[in-house]
Amino acid sequence: MVKILVISLFLSVAVFLRSVGGHVEGYLFPVATLDRIERIEKVNAISVRIWGQAARLRQCQFTRLEWRLGDEHAYSVVDLAFEESSKVRAAGDFSFGPWRLHLTGKQLQKRSYAYVYHRCHRLWLTRTRFYG
């Protein structure tokens, strides 16, 4: 009976860590952060292109960037297209863009935020607040 309880407790802790570990790690030890958006160009009534400066704080494998419209409790994931060529970035400051976002300029500045996801180890994806 004790053995089953210990195994159940261990599995419960493992599942809990797997579900929140990446959020906690990204909060305490961010991987990348956007320093500033330097230029916003209107593409059409519902899209913009952005250029800017960011910093890669840790050397982890990039998985995805998720831009959101709304707030933490009610949001939509925004279409994002990297219009720059593919590149491998070392740790440190870097320029980016153009990135095309399916947002208006006002939505970008007032109602959007972004998370970047990296694989830093095998346990989970690390989620870092990138913008907003």
SVG drawing of the C-alpha trace seen along z (x, -y; Angstrom):
<svg xmlns="http://www.w3.org/2000/svg" viewBox="-12 -53 38 55">
<polyline fill="none" stroke="black" stroke-width="0.4" points="0.0,0.0 2.8,-2.5 4.6,-1.6 1.5,-2.5 1.1,-5.8 4.8,-6.7 4.5,-5.8 1.3,-7.8 2.8,-10.8 5.9,-10.6 3.8,-10.5 1.6,-13.3 4.6,-15.5 6.1,-14.6 2.9,-15.5 2.6,-18.8 6.2,-19.7 5.9,-18.9 2.8,-21.1 4.1,-24.2 7.9,-23.7 8.4,-25.5 6.4,-28.5 8.3,-28.8 11.7,-28.3 10.9,-30.9 9.8,-33.4 12.8,-32.9 15.4,-32.3 14.2,-33.9 15.6,-32.7 14.9,-35.7 13.3,-39.2 12.2,-41.9 14.0,-45.1 12.1,-47.4 10.0,-47.5 11.8,-50.1 9.5,-50.2 5.9,-49.3 4.7,-49.4 1.1,-49.1 0.6,-46.3 -3.2,-46.6 -6.2,-47.3 -5.5,-44.2 -1.8,-43.5 1.5,-45.1 5.2,-44.4 7.6,-45.0 11.3,-45.4 13.2,-45.6 15.9,-44.7 15.8,-41.7 18.2,-39.7 18.9,-36.0 19.8,-35.5 20.4,-31.7 21.5,-29.3 18.5,-27.0 16.8,-25.6 14.1,-27.9 10.7,-26.1 8.2,-28.8 7.0,-32.3 3.3,-32.7 1.8,-36.2 -1.5,-36.7 -4.3,-39.3 -6.3,-39.8 -5.3,-39.0 -4.0,-36.0 -7.5,-34.6 -9.2,-35.3 -7.0,-35.5 -6.6,-34.5 -3.3,-33.4 -2.3,-35.8 -1.0,-34.7 2.8,-35.5 5.0,-35.2 8.8,-35.6 9.6,-37.4 13.3,-37.5 15.7,-34.7 16.2,-31.8 19.1,-32.3 20.8,-30.8 21.2,-33.4 23.9,-33.2 23.4,-34.5 23.3,-38.3 21.5,-41.2 20.1,-40.8 18.0,-42.7 14.9,-41.1 12.4,-41.7 10.4,-42.0 7.8,-39.9 4.3,-40.2 1.5,-40.1 -2.2,-39.8 -2.9,-42.8 -3.5,-46.5 -0.9,-48.9 -3.2,-49.8 -3.9,-46.2 -0.1,-45.4 0.7,-48.2 -2.3,-48.1 -3.8,-44.6 -1.1,-42.1 1.7,-40.1 3.9,-37.3 5.6,-34.2 8.6,-32.5 9.2,-28.7 12.6,-27.0 13.9,-23.5 16.5,-24.0 16.4,-20.4 14.3,-17.3 11.9,-17.8 9.6,-20.6 9.5,-23.5 10.6,-26.7 8.1,-29.6 9.4,-33.1 7.3,-36.3 8.8,-38.0 6.6,-41.1 3.9,-42.9"/>
</svg>
